[in-house]
Amino acid sequence: MIIKRTLLACALFVSATASATTAPIIKGTNYLSPYCGCCKEWVAHMKDNGFELENVYQKNLTPIKIKLGVLPEYASCHTAQIEGYTFEGHVPATDIKRFLASKPTRMKGLAVGGMPMGSPGMEYGDKKDSYNVVAFDDKGRTMVWASHN
């Protein structure tokens, strides 16, 4: 009898723990060059953090960036659309999750201009650049969303 209760308690604990740690998958689309390896590394970072991105490979990403309101100074090598927002470049998944949770009405998305070393997908040993993640609106106004060292 004690063994049955212990087994039942363990089963309930495992079931509760599994359901508590299983977060819903966040889906989106990522536009990237077929020639870029760091883009694929960023997608792997996103997958490891609960995102499922459909990759759309295109040789010229400029029309997509223009359509989605990404200013040239914030352009990078890939552009994602998730839940109606735009995420440009090597934005960390934690910043995207915080942004999606807050659902800002004025902002269109987040961007990390260029390809800073140490950002997700741009890891290279212990080399790390400081960089900002900026939130941007449809008029090109920006604000620092997060800073990373």
N, C-alpha and C positions, 0 to 999 in steps of 0.2 A: 504494500500500500504506500509506503514512504517513497519507494522507487518511482511508482506511477505519479505521485504528486510532484516529485522532483523533476521528472521528465516533462510533465505538463507545464510546470513553472518555467523550465528552460525553453520549451517550445514557445510559450507566450512571450518570454523576454526576447528571444531571437526575432520573432515576428514583429514585435513592437519596435525593436531597434531597427530592423530593416525598413519598415514603413516610415519611421521617423527620419532616416537618413537618405531616403530616396527622394530627390528633388525632381520636379518636372523638367523635361528637356526643353530648352529654349531653341526654337528653330529660326533660321534665317537664310539669306542668300549672300554669298561672297563672290565678288567679281575680281578676278586676278589674271595675271599674265601666265601663259603656259610655261614660261621660261624662268619663273622666279621660285627659288627654293625656300626663301624665308617666308613667303606667303603660306606655303604648305606647313611650315613649322608653326606659324601663328594659328592656322586652322587646327593643328594638333593641340596647341595650348587651349584653344576654345573648347575642343571636344573633351579634354581632361577636366574642364570646368563646367560641364553640363550643357554645352551648346551643340547643336547639330546644324552644320552649315552646308547648303548645297553650293558646290563650286561651279561657277560659270567662267570658263576660260575665254579671254578675249585679248587680241594683240594690242588693241588701242583702247585704253580705259578712259581717255580724256572725255569723250562724250557722256559717259556715265557720271563722272565726277562733276561735270558742268550741270547736268540734269539734276543731280542731287544736292547742288549748292556747295560743293567743296571748293574753297578758294585755293588758288595755286600755291600759296605759301604754306598750306596745310596738307598738300597732296603727298601721297606715299604710294606704295606699290600695290595696294589692294583696297577695295571699298566694300563694306558689308552693309546690308539692310536687314535689320532685326526689329520686329514689332513696329514697323513704320518709321524707325529712326535710322540714321546713317552713321556708320562708324568707319572712319578713315585711318588706315595704317595700323601700327602695332599697339593698339589700345589694349591694356590689360583686361582680362575677363572680369576681375573684381570691380573695375571702374564701370564697365558696361552693365554689370548686374545692379550696381548702386544707381546708375542713371535710369535703367529700366524700372527699378522699384520706385523711383521718385516721379516718373512720368512727367517731366517738365513740359509745359505747354508752349513756352516761347522758343525753346531750343530744338534744333533739328537733329543734333547728334554730337558725337565726340570725334576728335581728331588728334593724331600724333603725327606732326609733320616730319618728313624725312624718314630715316631708318636708324634711330638711336641704338647704339650698342647696349645690350642688356635688357632691352624691351622684349616682350614676348615674341619669339620667333627670331630675334636678333642676338641670342645668347652666344657668347664667344669666350669661353674660359671665365675668368673673373673680371673681364673688361666691362665697365658700365659707365655710360654717359648719364648725366642728369637730364631729365626731360619733363615737359609739361604735357598733360592731356588737357586740351581745350574743348569747351562746349561752344557750339556756334549756332547762330540763328539764321533765318532766311534773308537777313539784311547784311550778313557778313560780320556781325558783331560777335565778339568772342569773350569768354571769361575762362580763367584757369579752373578746371574741374578737379585736377589732382596733380601733384608734383611727385616725381620719383627720382631717387638718387641712385 
